[in-house]
Amino acid sequence: MKHVLYGDSVAGSCLTGIEIAGELYYETFDGIWNLLISNGFEPILDTTQNKERIFFNDTVNIISANVDGKLETTSPLYVMRHRVNRSLVELSFERYQRRLLVTKNHSMMDWNGSILSKCGVDKLTTVITTSGIRKLVSKKVVKYDGYVYDFEVPETHTFLANGIVVHNTDSLFIDVPIDETKEYTTEDLIEIANKVSDGINERITYATESFILPKLGVDISHNKTFFKTELVADAIMFLDVKKNYAYHELANNGKLTNPDEGGTVEYKGIPVVKSNVAPISKKFIRRLVETIVLDGKVQNIDMSKLMEKTARDIWQDVNGAIKTGDFIQFATPCKWSGGDYAREPAQIVAMRIYNTITNSETFTPLSSGMFFPIDSKSMFIGTLSKMIATQNSQVNIKPEHIQKAINHIAVPYGFNPEETLELFKSYDLSIDPQTIFNLINTKVTERICNVIKLYALK
């Protein structure tokens, strides 16, 4: 059972970007709420909290930031708003014109020079903005009467407000003990979860209103504490990385999830949908998680054997993809970003390698394609390095970049597999299955395998 803990919100006057059905908008949160309604989205009122929510489908995208501070497009679950008439905190940042107006309890994302971490407004020192890293220079309490907003964003749990990365709603999972000797339907489990949720709310409300608020001299009418049951799951897997987990979801917001299939597996922070992850990597992760870890029919004693079988199957898939030239199965997307060799020398040199061996200008600045490791004869490496350096002296490709990147190649989308395999053969280029398998066997799959090994010991 997952509960949502609301960390409050940003002012409706703040700006943010959103994509709705392929159209891009940059509006205030108030304006975006109206845009969503005009596009057919219906607000749902939660009378227990006096909050409204609009739940999204896959036609809605926003900009978020991962733990490394990199901005990326993601699909939020919903946007929430409620009206307030109280003091908010106005944050100002160096060399940044826009100010951020947030509730005192809103979670922020502090940048320590290498990663983003959640913190309160009182602990904030540095933020990431669309204009770069900016230090906080002042905080001021201001009166505000209007709506405040919050996105719920899976995986990254961040969104942009006035171009500044902030944290979204917080949540926690609660493991509800049940009688393992009994058979439960999904409806039974939802009922149990709701009873536990009601019990938690009753006890928290009682403690808050009977002890905490009176001791602080605060009127109990100001108590807005509430836990909302967001989903019910019968199996969950946590990795040893913050906010990396997967679960078998039975119900969401009181409704059965995919009832014909008995639920669905949801991933948070685990790369099974990102476009920059190779399809075989995604397949490997899904096989490990869905057919071993979260499959309630699999006995712990059998998990290690199933893990080994899955690895052998993926090994066969890798060899098959190499043999047939189905490079898209293990390649990762790459882009020649305006000739920026300092940031992406391996990708750009890999594109230049393809141009060189095809005697073409297939790849040029802003081109995109697929990128993967290759093996080549040492004599060919030296010759090719000189060819690329000579051809591209005008764009200042450094020799060390070539030497470092020469063991990769890029191919364009829509390439002909048979012709490309023949081309590789003519230049004595090959693809090593073990190298590709090592690439597919990411840190994520290693962490999942470690979880399986722990389960197998129980």
N, C-alpha and C positions, 0 to 999 in steps of 0.2 A: 504494500500500500504506500502510495506516495502522497505526501502532504506539501502544500505550497505555503511558504511564509512570505508575506508581502513586505518588501523593503521600501515601499512607497515609491514616489514617482518624480517625474520632471514636469515643469510647467508647460501648459498648452501653448504658450507663446514661443517656445523653443522650436527651432527648425530641424527637420530631418528629411532624408531622402527615402523614397519608396518606389518600387516597380509594381504596377498593377496591370495584369494582362498585357505585358510587353510595353506599356507606356511608363515613362519615367517622370516623377514629380519631386519637387523640392519645396516643401510647404511647412507651415507650422503644424504641430500635432493636432491642434483644433481643426485646421484645414484638411489634414489627411483623414481625420475621422469622418468629415463630411464627404470627402472624395470616395471613401470606402462605401458609405451608404449609397451614394449616387451610382456606384458600380455594382449594386445588388447585394452587398454584405449587410446582414441584419444584426444589430446589437442585441445581446442577451443580458437582461438585468438579473443580478444576484442580489435578491432582497435581504439576504442575511448580512451583507456587507455594504449594501447600497453602492455597488460597483457595477459598471457595464463592461462587457467584453465583446469583441468581434473576433471570431475564430476564422482562420485563413485556410485557403486551399493552396495548391502548388503554383497558382498564378501570381502570388505575392512574394516579393523579395525585398530585403533591406541590406544595408551594409553593416557588417559586424567586424570584430577583431578577435583573432586567436590569442593564445597565451604569449606568443612571440611578438605581438603587437602588429601583425600584418592584417591589413584590411581585406575582407573577402565578402562575397555575396552569399547570403543564406536566407532560408525560408523560416520566418517566425511562426510560432503556433497561434498566437493571438495578441491583440493589443487590448489593454485594460485602461479604464479611466474612472475617476470619481471626482466630485466637486469638493473643494476645500475653501475655507475662509480663515486663513491663519498665516503665520509668518513662514516664509521660505528663506533659503540661504542663496545669496547671489555670489557666484565665484568668478573671480577675474584672473587672467593669466597673462604672463609676459608676452609681448609681441603678438598678441591675439586680440582682435577687435571684439569678437563676440563674447558675451558673458553667459554663464550657465545658471539657470534658476532651478533649484531642486528642493524637495522637502528635506527636513533635517535628518531623516532616517534613511535617505536614499543611499544605496551602495554605489561607490565609485570604483574605478580601476586605476591603481597607482602604478607608475612605470619606474622600476628600479635600475634601469639601464640594460636589462636583458630580458625580463619577463614582466607581464602584467599580473597584478594580484589585487584581489578585492579588498577594499577598506572602507571605513566610514568617512563621511565628509570631514570629521575632525582630524583624521589621520592623513588626509590627502596632501601630497607634496608636488607630484609631477603627473601630467596626463599626456596621452597621445591624441593628437588632433589630425584633421585632414591636411593641416599645414606643417605638421611635424611635432616634435616633442616640446612641450611648454610647461614652465614651472608656475605653480599657483602663487599669486602675489597678494591676493586679498580675499577676505570673506566678509559679507555684510548681510545682516538680517533685514528683510524687506517684507512688507505686508502684501498679501496676494489673495485675490478672490476670483476663483475660476477653476477650470478642470486641470487635473494633473494626470499624466499618462505613463504607462510602463509596457514594454514589450516582454513577451515570454519567448526566448530564443534558445532552441536546443543546441547542444554541443558547445558553442562559444559563450553563451549566456551574456552577450554584450550587444549594445546597439549605439548609434550615434545620436547625440542631441547637441544642436548648434556646432556640429562638426567635432565633438569631443566624445571619446569612448567612455561609456558608463556601463555599469552592471545592471542586469535585469533582475526579475523576481527570483528569490531563493527558494529552495525546496529541500525536503529530506524524505528518506524512505524509512518506513517502520515495518519491522518484521512481526507479523501477527501470529502467535502460536495457535495451531489447530490440532485436532485429534487426528493423527496420522492413520488410525485404523478405520476411519470413516471415509466414504466416498462423497465428494462435494461437487455440486454443479457450479458453473460460473456465477449463476444468480445467488447461490448460497454464499460464495466468497465475497461478492459485492455487498450482501447484507451484513456479513461479519465485519467488513471494512467500514461500512457506514456506522455500525454500532460502536466500533472502536473510536472512530472519528468523533462521534457525538460524546462519548465518554471523555476523550481528551479535552474537547471544548468545554464541557461542564466543569472539569477539574481545574483547568487553567483559568476559566472565568471566575470560578469560586475563589481560587487563591488570589487572583489579581484584585478582585473587588472586595474581598474580605480582609486581606492583609496588606498587600503591596501598596495599592492606591491610598487607603486610609492612612498608612504610615507616612506616605509622602505628602499627605494633605491635598490629594487630588480627588475631585468629584468622580464617582464611579461612572457617570454618564459619558466620560471621556474614554472609557475602555473600548477599544476597537479590536482587541485580540481575537483572532479566529483562525482555525486551521481548516483549509478546504481540501477534501480528498480529490486528487486529480485523476489518479489511475489505480487500478488493481492489477497486480502481476503475481503469477504463481511460481516464477523462477527468475533469478537475477544473478548477474556476474559482474563483480567489480574488479577492475585492474588496479595495479599499484601506481596509477597516475590519476591526479585529481580530475574528476568529472569525465572519466572514461569508463563506461559501463554499458551493459546490454540487458534487456529483460524481456520476458514473454508476457506481453500485455493481454489481459482478458477484458478489461473495460476501461473506458476513458470518459471522465465527466458523467458517470452513471450509465453510459451506453455501452453495450457489448461491442468489442472490437473484432471485426471479421468473424462473426459467429459461425459461418459455414465451415471455416478452417480451424475453429477452436482458438482464436486469438491470432496475434502477430508478434514478431520479434522487432523491437525498437532498439536503435543504437544511439548512444550519446557520446560524442567525442571520438568514437571509433570510426576510421575512414572507410565506410562501405558505400558511400554515395558521392564522395568528392570526385570531381572530374580529373584531378591530377594524380589519382591512384590507379594503377594498372588493373584491368579487369580480373586477371588471375589472382592478384593480391586480394581483391574484394571477395572473390570466390573462395579462396583459402580461409579467410576470416569467417565468412558465413558458414562454411562447412564445419569449422571447429566449434563455433558458437551454437549454431542451430541444431546440428545433428549429434553433438556430444554434450556440451556444457548445459544447455537449457532444455535438452530433451529429457523429460521426466522418466521415460521408459528405459534409459540407459543406466545400467548399474555402474557404480564407481569402479568396480574391479575390471570392467571392460573398457574403460575410458582410454587407457594408455594404448591398447591394441587398436582402437578406432582412430586415435590420433596418428599412429604410425601408418595406418592404411590411408588416411586422408593425405598425409604427406607424400606417400607413394603415388597416389592418384594425381596430385598436383604436379609431381615430377614428370609423370607421363604427359600431362597436359602441356607442360613447358616444352618437352621434346617434340611433341606433335606440332605445336605452334611454330617452333624453329624450323622443322622439316618442311612445313607447308608455306612458310613465309607469312604466317598470320601474326605479324609483329605487334599489332594493336593489342594483343592479349597481354603482353608484358611491357610494352613501351609506356613511357610517361609523356604527357604533352609538353611541348617546348615552344618558346616564342623568341624571335629575334627582336628584342625591345630597343629599337632605335639605335643600334650599334653600341650598346653599353657593354663593352668587353670586360670592364672591371667587375661588373656584377654577375654576368652570365657568360664567361669565356667558354666553358665547356659546351654549352648549348649552341652558341654561335659558331664556334670552330667545327662542331659536329655538322652543322648546316653547310659550312664551307667545304668540309670533306665531301659531302654529297655533291655539291656544285662542281668540285674538282674532278671526281671520278666520272661524272656524267657530262662534263664539259658543257655545263649549262648555268643559267642564273635562276634556277628553280627557287632558291631561297634568297630573299633580299630583306632589308630592314622592315620590321613589322610582320614578316612571314611567320607562320606557325607550322608545326609538324609533330612528329613522334621521335623520341630520343631513347636510345638504348645502347648498352655496351657491345663492343665487338673485339675480336682477337685478330691480330694481323702480324705478318712477318716483320722482324726488326728492320730489315732492309727497306721494306715498304714504308715503315714509319718515318725513317730519315728522309726518304725521297719525297713523301707526301708533305712532310713538314716544310721542306724547302719550296715545294710547289705552292702551298697555301701562303707562305710568307711572301713569296715573290708576287703572287697574284694580288695580294691584299695589303701590300706595303702602304698604300695610300690611306688605309684605315687603322694603321698602327696596331696590328695584332702582335702582341709580344711573344717571343719564342717560347717563354716558359708556359704561356697559356696553351700554345699548340701542343707542347710535349705533355702537358697535364691532361689535355682533352682529347688526344689522338686516339684513345681507346674507346671512343664513343662515336656514333654516327646518328644522323637524323634522316628520316625519310618523310616525304610529303604525304598528306592525307590523299587517298585515292590512288596510291601507288599500285603497280602491277606486281603481285607476289612472285610470279614465275620469272619475269624479266629482272626483278631486283635480286633474286637469288642467283641468277646467272651473272649479273653484274658483280655481285660480291665474290663469286667464284673466280671471275676473271682477274680480280685484284687480290686473290688469295685472302679474302676476308671471311671470317667464320664467327659464329655465335656459340659461345660455350654454355651448355645447359646448366652447369654448376654455378657459373657466374650469375645467370638469370635467376636460378632458384634462390641463390643467396639474396638477390635483389627482392624477390617476391616474399621471402621469409623475413619480413620486417620486424622491427622492435615490437610492434603490436601483436603479431602472430606469436612471437617468442613469449610475450607476457601471457597470452591466452594459453599457450602450451604449459606454462608454469602453473597456471590455475588448474588445468586438467591434471597435471602431475600431483598437485596437492589433494585434489578430490580423490584421485586413485589410491592415495595412501590412507584414506579414511575408512 
